[in-house]
Amino acid sequence: MSAPEPGPGLVQVYTGDGRGKTTSALGQALRAAGHGLPVYIIQFMKGWPHYGELAALQHQPGITLRQFGRAGFVDRQHPEPIDVQMAQEALAHARQVVQTGAHSLVILDEINVALDWGLVALEDVLHLIAERPRHVELVLTGRGAPAELIAVADLVTEMREIKHPYQQGIVSRRGIDY
């Protein structure tokens, strides 16, 4: 299948306190790859090696995924220097990937959290958006998307938690939640 003619790349933001932001972005990646579009996923603040989607994406042609994070949680109030460094490296890598224009879809997973927690600067992300090649579609995920990012986005979806199994004491389930 040949890749379709590139169209104008838009900016999509998936945010909110409900689950499904990364899952939606991965669905978008599968859709794009299914049409022969090259996809690059950069995960901020994620270094766990046991996400089910990581194993599945290894077998999906046309999708590249790279994680920037350690296998542990970042302390929002006191992030360690390594957390800031890895987020900065993720953003620098994102700049390189986007500027080449080689990928039709670039997903910056959890970048909104990295912004909210001060691990990367809003100005740098806005510059990345403004300077991207015209055909590159960007998807930015994570809770706490800043108003300035929402203002420049073409599509914003807010996931809102109404009810969650955690409220009933049900913990994360392999294959469903991770």
N, C-alpha and C positions, 0 to 999 in steps of 0.2 A: 504494500500500500504506500503510495507516495504521500508526502506531507502536503497538506493544503497550503494555499497561498497565505502568508502571514497577514493578519489584519491588525488593526490598532490594538496595542496592548493596554489593558485597563489595570486599575489598582483595586483589589478586593481586600476587605478587612473582615475577619471573623473574630469577634470579641464577645465578652459577656461572662457571667459567672456560671453558666450552664456548660455541660459537657458537649463535645461534638465538634469543636473548632478544628483540631488536628484531623479528626476523622473526615470532616467535610473537605479539608484541603487535600487529603490523600485521595478522596473520591474524585476531586478535580484533576489530580495528577493522573489517575488511572484513565479518566475520560480523555485527557489530552494525549497520553501515550497510545491509547487505543486508536487515535486518529493519526498516529505517526509523528506527533509533535515531541520534540525533545524537552524533558523536564528535569529540573534540578531542585532538590529539596535541601535546605540548610536548617538544621535544628539547633536553636539556641538553648542553652541550659539543660540539654539532655545528653546524658552519657551512659544511661543504662543500656546494657547489651541485650536485654530480654524482652523488648517490645515485639509483639507478634508481627506488626507491620514491617519491621526491619527484615525479618526472615522472608516475608512474602515479596517485598520489593526487590530483594536480591535476584529473584527469578523473573522480574518484569523488565523486558527490554525497553530502552528509551528513558528510564528513570534512574537518576543518580541521586543518592542520599548521603549527606555528610553531617555528622554530629559534632557539635562543639559544646562540651560540657563534661562534667565528671560524674561518676556513678554515685551520686549523693544529692542531697537537697541543698539549695542555696539559702542561706540565712538572709531574709529580706532586709532586716535591720542592720546586719553586719556581714555583708558578702566578703568572702575571702578574696585576696588579691588574684588568686588563680581563676576565680569566677569572673572577675572583671576582665582579666586578660583573655580568657576563652571567648567571652562575648565580643570583645573587640576584634579578636581573630576571626570570629564568625562574620562580623560586619565587613571586615576587610575582604574576606573571601567572597561574600555576597557581592561586593562592589566589582570584584574581578569577574565573577560569573556573569553578572548582569551586563557589564560594559562590553563583553565579547559579543553579545547578541546571539550566541550560539544556541541558547535555549529559549523556546517560545514561552514556557511557563517556569517561573522561579517562585518557590514557596519559602518564605522566611517564617518558619514555625517557632512560635513562642517569642518572637521579637517584641511583641507588645509588652510582655512581662519584663523582658530585658530593659525596655524603655522605662516602664513604670518603676522599676527597681534601681534605675540610675546606672545600669551596667553599660549602656550605650547612649549616645546623645541624640536627641530628637532632630537637631539640625543635620546631623550626618545621615539619618534615615530619610529625611525630606529631600536632601541633596541626591541621594541614591535614586529616589523616585523621579525627581525632576530630570536627572541626567540619563535615564535609561533609554536604550534604543526604542523607537516608536512601536515596534512589534512585540516587545517583551511584556507579558502579562505577569503582574506581581500579586501574590497572595500573602498577606501578613496575618498571622494568627496570635492569639493569646488574650488573656484577660487584661483589662485596664488600658485599652487603646486610647491614646491622648486625643483630645478634641482637634488638635491641629492635623493629626493623621486622618481622622474621620473626615475632616473638611476637604482634604485633597483626594480622598478615595472616590472611586466611581461606584462602588458597591460596598455596602456595609451591612453585615448580618450580625445581630446580637443574639447570642445563645443565652436564654434565661432559664435558670433552674427553678422549676416549680415543685418537683418532687424528686427525691434521689434515694436509691437503696441504702446509702450510708446512714440515712435517718432511721432505718430499721435495723442497723447493725450489720448490714451485709458489706463485707470487705471487697476490695478489687478482685475480680475474677480473671484468671488466665484465659486468653482467647476472646474475652468480651471487653474487658476494661484496659487491658495492656497486652 
